[in-house]
Amino acid sequence: MVFTRKIKKKSGTYLARVENYREDGKVKQKVIKYIGKEINGKPIRRVKTSDI
């Protein structure tokens, strides 16, 4: 099952696509794709310094 997860840090809220899977009887999560930072309820994509 793939879904979007909010990761709250001191510097803000970040979004990532994660997938649940079971290993040795335990449920674990694997990050599939980093989406970006959430500002005012809207996702803001990461900008590479080479694109500036």
Number of C-alpha atoms within 10 A of each C-alpha: 7 13 11 15 15 12 12 12 8 5 7 10 16 19 19 17 16 18 16 13 13 9 8 6 7 7 9 12 13 11 14 13 12 15 16 16 21 17 11 8 8 9 14 14 13 10 9 7 6 5 5 5
